């Protein structure tokens, strides 16, 4: 899918995201769909590139460190479990609270047009948002 012109279209078509440390996880989290972090090189990555926060301490879903672990989270359904949803809820509360579809409008109106804060559209709380639905979770026998 790397040659596809629109990451947004790919995200909308996907029932789950498998990601390393890509920022796409923050956008995908707005869909409130399962996210699995594949961190096979976490130690090397953090040593050579550095990170802004400890993703493995506060992931948006299950973390797999080996190909076998990655296969297991899909085979046993844990990628879409209640524990996975709980991790995603914490992640979304931390990183998606302002991404309600009107964030850019609020920035333009406040910063570029100088409108007062009270004139801006209010942020819709996460609990009131209805993300695009995904298919039912897949469980591989």
WOZI-V350921 format. One record per run of one state. SS is the DSSP state (H for helix, E for strand, L for the rest). FROM is the first residue (numbers start at 1). TO is the last residue. If there is no record, write none. Layout:
ss->SS from->FROM to->TO
ss->SS from->FROM to->TO
This chain:
ss->L from->1 to->6
ss->H from->7 to->13
ss->L from->14 to->15
ss->E from->16 to->19
ss->L from->20 to->23
ss->H from->24 to->29
ss->L from->30 to->33
ss->E from->34 to->38
ss->L from->39 to->41
ss->H from->42 to->48
ss->L from->49 to->62
ss->E from->63 to->64
ss->L from->65 to->66
ss->H from->67 to->75
ss->L from->76 to->77
ss->H from->78 to->80
ss->L from->81 to->81
ss->H from->82 to->95
ss->L from->96 to->102
ss->H from->103 to->112
ss->L from->113 to->116
ss->H from->117 to->119
ss->L from->120 to->125
ss->H from->126 to->128
ss->L from->129 to->141
